[in-house]
Amino acid sequence: MKVYTYSEARQRLADVLNIARSEEVIIKRKGGETFSIIYRKSKKSPFDVPGIQTKATTKDILAALRESREGIAERNVED
């Protein structure tokens, strides 16, 4: 476990975070408060989704987007 003052941790934040990958890091403030930095490996990105197979071309997809946006614009004008 490594211990840093707030000022040290602020100046060396990248190093502190790298150290936290392998061990707990404690940061102490003047008033006596202590904070713990613990590395947590993220599971997966919410954007990491499996792809799909389709026969749609880029042109088809862009056309569908345009049509969808035109429909939204028309509904906003009617409101």
N, C-alpha and C positions, 0 to 999 in steps of 0.2 A: 504494500500500500504506500503510495506517494502522497505527501502533504504539501500543499502550496498555499501561500497567502493569496488573497484576492488579486493584489497587484501583480504578483508573479504569474498567476494563472492567466490573467488578462493579457499580459505581454507575451506569453508563450502558449497561447490557446491551441494552436495547431499541434504543438508538441504534447501538451496535456491530453488532448483528444487521442493522439496516437498511443500514448502510454496507457490510457484508459482501455484500449483494446485488449490489453493483456493483464491489467490489474486495476484495482479500485483506486480512484484518485479522490482525495479530500481537499476541499478548498475552505480556508478559514478566513472569516472577516474580522475586522477590528472589534466589533461588539461581542465576539465570542461565538457567533453563529457558524455552524459548519455545514457544508454541502458535500454530497457524495456524487461522483460521476462514475457511472457504470455503463460499459459498452453493452448494447443490446443489438444483436444481429436481426435485421428486419427480415420478415418472412419473404414477402414478395411485393413487388410494386403493384398497385391496383391497375396499372396500365399494362402489365405483363399478362396478356390474354392470348389464348391460342388463335392462330389464324384460321381462316376458312377457305375452302376451295370454291371458286365461282367462275362462271364464264363471263361475268360482267367485265367490261373493259373500263379503263379510266374515263373514257368518253361517256359511257353509260352512267357511271357513278356521278360524274359532274353534271350531266343532264338531269338526273334525278334530284340532285341538290338544288339546281336552279329552279326546277318545277316546284319543289317544296318551299323554297324561299319566296317564289312568286305568290304561292297560295297564302302564305303568312302575310305578305305585304297587302294582298287584296283584302284579307279579313281585317287588317288594321285600318284600312281606308273606310270600310263599311261601318266600323264601330264609331 
